Amino acid sequence: MTKVIIDTSAWIASFQREGSTELKGLVKRLITEQDVLLPGIIKAEFLRGAKDGKEYEKLSDLLKGLTYLPVEDNFWGRLSRFSFELFRKGLTVPLTDTYIALIAIENDVPVVHKDKHFDLIAQKKPLKILRPESNVQT
């Protein structure tokens, strides 16, 4: 399988007891096969939601095994332009989602998510989505 970015929304959903078994299976397989790329913004977003220090440490240990995906200084200029273009096309989405979408596009990797904003971005830009229900990339 190709490398993939797992958005915070999918991470959270994959840990919920009543969550999708397809999503849980996909996330587990991606971790096991070392196919997950981790942008810093997702790491920060995910860890800040830990319920206590013990969970924070457990989640932090899990994330240490993933491939960190850094950005260069000039990424911020490209992100500004990308966000501007989306806004001009009538799409207003959180900056964290535009960050993740752009880094995925620039690295030619799909995003696994449970957040409608990525589907909206994919309608306007060449963002690839990996759907947990079918493991099909769109």
N, C-alpha and C positions, 0 to 999 in steps of 0.2 A: 504494500500500500504506500501511497505517497505521504509525505509529511502533511500535518493538519494543525490548524489552530483551534483549540477548544475555547469558546467564549465562556465567560464567567456564568452566564445564564445556563449553559449546558453543564458546567461543573456542578453548580448547585442542584440542578434537576437530577443529575446522575447520583447524587448522594441522598436524595429523598427516598424514604421507605416506599412511598406510593408512586414513585417515579416510573417512567417508561423502562421496561425491561430491555427494549431495543437500544435505547440510549445508554443504559448502564453497561450493556454488553459491548457496545461500540467503544465507549470510553475506556473500559477495562482492556480491551484488545489493543487500542491505540497506545495505551501506557505500556503494556507488556511488550509490544513490538517496537517500542521507542520511536513512535511516529508523531509525537506531539511536540510542536514548537510553542514556546511560552514567551509572549511579549511581556515586558515588565509591567505594563498597565494592567494586564489580566492578573498577574501575580499579586499586585498591590490591591486590586479590587477584591480578589478572592480571599486573601488573608485578612483584610480588614473586617470581613463579615464573620470571622470565627467567633464562636459563642464564649470562649474563655481561653486562657493561656495554654492549657493542655491541648485543646483542639487546634489552636494556632500552630503550636510546635509540630503536631502530627501532620497537619496540612502542609506546613513548610517543608518537612522532610519528604513528603510525597512529591512536591514540586521540584525539589533538588535533583531528582532523577530525570527531569525533562530538559530538552535542549532550549536554552535561553535564546531569544531572538532580539538582539539589540537594534537600536536605530542610530543613524549618524546625525550629526548636528543639522545637516541640510534637510533632514526628513521633515522638520517642523515647517519649513517653507512650503514643501510639497503638500503637507497636511493642510496648511492654510488654503492653498489653491484648491485642493480636493474638496474641502468643506465649503468653500465659496461656490464652486461649480455645482455641488449638490443643492445648496441653498437657492442658487439661481434657477435650478430646475424644479423648484418648489418643494424640496425635501429638507426638512429641519430635523436632524437627529442629534443625539448626544455626542459630544466630542470624543468620548471614549470609544463609541461605536465607529465613528469615522476613522479614528486612529487604527483600530483593529482591522477594519475593512481595507484601508490603504496598505497597511503592512502585509496583509494577506495577498492583495493584488500584486504588489511589488515583488513578493516572494513566490508568486504563482502557486499558492496553496489554498485549499478550501477552508471554510470555517464551519465548525459544528456549533449550532446555537439553538436557543429557545427564545429568541428575541426578534420581534417583527421588524425592527429597524434594519437588520441585515438583509431580509428579503426585499425591503424597499430600496436599499442601496443597490442590490443586485439587479433591480429593474432599470437602473440608470447608469450603472458602471459594471465592468467585467469581473464582478466578485463571484467566486465559486462557492457554492454551498454544498456541504456533505450532509445529507438527510439521514438521521439515525434510523428512521422507520424502515428504510430500504437499503441503507448503505450506498445510496446512489448519489453521485455528484451531479449538481446542476449548475 
